[in-house]
Amino acid sequence: MKYTSKVNGNILFIQLQGDLIGEENGLELVDHVNDNINDQVILCAIDLSEVRYMNSSGIGVLITLLTKFRNKGGEVVLINPSDQIKKLLIITKLNAIFNIVNNEQEAMAKLSAK
Protein backbone atom coordinates (compact mmCIF):
# COMPACT_ATOMS: atom_id res chain seq x y z
CA MET A 1 0.00 0.00 0.00
CA LYS A 2 1.11 3.53 -0.75
CA TYR A 3 -0.46 6.74 0.46
CA THR A 4 -0.24 10.46 -0.10
CA SER A 5 -1.76 13.15 2.04
CA LYS A 6 -2.49 16.85 2.13
CA VAL A 7 -4.17 19.22 4.52
CA ASN A 8 -6.84 21.44 2.99
CA GLY A 9 -8.18 23.94 5.50
CA ASN A 10 -8.52 21.87 8.66
CA ILE A 11 -9.15 18.55 6.87
CA LEU A 12 -6.51 15.87 6.33
CA PHE A 13 -7.03 14.16 2.96
CA ILE A 14 -5.39 10.74 2.59
CA GLN A 15 -5.25 8.94 -0.78
CA LEU A 16 -4.59 5.21 -0.41
CA GLN A 17 -3.36 3.04 -3.28
CA GLY A 18 -2.91 -0.70 -3.60
CA ASP A 19 -3.87 -3.27 -0.97
CA LEU A 20 -4.80 -2.18 2.55
CA ILE A 21 -3.57 -5.16 4.51
CA GLY A 22 -2.14 -3.43 7.59
CA GLU A 23 1.55 -4.18 6.99
CA GLU A 24 4.20 -1.74 8.22
CA ASN A 25 2.61 0.98 6.07
CA GLY A 26 -0.42 0.80 8.36
CA LEU A 27 1.72 1.76 11.35
CA GLU A 28 3.39 4.50 9.33
CA LEU A 29 -0.04 5.84 8.35
CA VAL A 30 -1.19 5.84 12.00
CA ASP A 31 1.97 7.74 13.00
CA HIS A 32 1.34 10.26 10.20
CA VAL A 33 -2.23 10.75 11.43
CA ASN A 34 -1.00 11.21 15.01
CA ASP A 35 1.31 14.00 13.83
CA ASN A 36 -1.62 15.76 12.17
CA ILE A 37 -3.88 15.32 15.19
CA ASN A 38 -1.12 16.83 17.33
CA ASP A 39 -1.23 19.81 14.94
CA GLN A 40 -4.97 20.16 15.75
CA VAL A 41 -6.20 18.63 12.46
CA ILE A 42 -9.15 16.51 13.66
CA LEU A 43 -11.10 15.98 10.44
CA CYS A 44 -10.05 13.37 7.89
CA ALA A 45 -11.16 12.13 4.47
CA ILE A 46 -9.70 8.84 3.28
CA ASP A 47 -9.90 8.20 -0.46
CA LEU A 48 -10.30 4.46 -1.07
CA SER A 49 -10.97 4.67 -4.81
CA GLU A 50 -7.58 3.09 -5.64
CA VAL A 51 -7.64 0.38 -2.96
CA ARG A 52 -7.98 -3.02 -4.64
CA TYR A 53 -8.15 -5.27 -1.58
CA MET A 54 -8.54 -4.93 2.18
CA ASN A 55 -8.20 -7.62 4.84
CA SER A 56 -9.02 -7.63 8.56
CA SER A 57 -5.77 -5.81 9.38
CA GLY A 58 -6.68 -3.10 6.89
CA ILE A 59 -10.09 -2.78 8.54
CA GLY A 60 -8.25 -2.49 11.84
CA VAL A 61 -6.19 0.41 10.48
CA LEU A 62 -9.36 2.25 9.39
CA ILE A 63 -11.01 1.67 12.79
CA THR A 64 -7.85 2.86 14.57
CA LEU A 65 -7.86 6.07 12.52
CA LEU A 66 -11.58 6.62 13.15
CA THR A 67 -11.10 6.09 16.90
CA LYS A 68 -8.16 8.52 17.07
CA PHE A 69 -10.09 11.30 15.32
CA ARG A 70 -13.34 10.75 17.23
CA ASN A 71 -11.49 10.72 20.56
CA LYS A 72 -10.37 14.28 19.72
CA GLY A 73 -13.89 15.35 18.75
CA GLY A 74 -13.19 14.88 15.04
CA GLU A 75 -14.57 12.71 12.26
CA VAL A 76 -13.49 10.53 9.33
CA VAL A 77 -15.24 10.03 6.00
CA LEU A 78 -14.39 7.45 3.37
CA ILE A 79 -14.33 8.63 -0.25
CA ASN A 80 -15.44 6.46 -3.17
CA PRO A 81 -14.65 2.91 -2.01
CA SER A 82 -14.67 0.33 -4.83
CA ASP A 83 -17.59 -2.09 -5.07
CA GLN A 84 -15.50 -4.82 -3.43
CA ILE A 85 -14.56 -2.57 -0.50
CA LYS A 86 -18.19 -1.38 -0.18
CA LYS A 87 -19.32 -5.01 0.08
CA LEU A 88 -16.73 -5.63 2.78
CA LEU A 89 -17.91 -2.56 4.72
CA ILE A 90 -21.51 -3.81 4.48
CA ILE A 91 -20.64 -7.39 5.52
CA THR A 92 -18.74 -6.08 8.56
CA LYS A 93 -21.48 -3.49 9.25
CA LEU A 94 -18.83 -0.76 9.16
CA ASN A 95 -20.96 1.11 6.63
CA ALA A 96 -23.09 2.09 9.65
CA ILE A 97 -20.03 3.47 11.48
CA PHE A 98 -18.20 5.28 8.69
CA ASN A 99 -19.64 8.10 6.62
CA ILE A 100 -19.16 7.21 2.96
CA VAL A 101 -19.17 9.90 0.25
CA ASN A 102 -18.58 9.91 -3.51
CA ASN A 103 -15.92 12.61 -3.90
CA GLU A 104 -13.68 15.17 -2.24
CA GLN A 105 -16.30 17.94 -2.46
CA GLU A 106 -18.87 15.82 -0.62
CA ALA A 107 -16.22 14.96 1.98
CA MET A 108 -15.49 18.65 2.58
CA ALA A 109 -19.21 19.42 2.89
CA LYS A 110 -19.82 16.53 5.28
CA LEU A 111 -16.81 17.34 7.46
CA SER A 112 -17.41 21.10 7.43
CA ALA A 113 -20.88 20.47 8.85
CA LYS A 114 -19.28 18.65 11.81
Secondary structure, DSSP 8 states (H G I E B T S, - for coil): -EEEEEEETTEEEEEEEEEE--SHHHHHHHHHHHHHHHTT--EEEEEEEEEEEE-HHHHHHHHHHHHHHHHTT-EEEEE---HHHHHHHHHTTGGGTSEEESSHHHHHHHHHT-
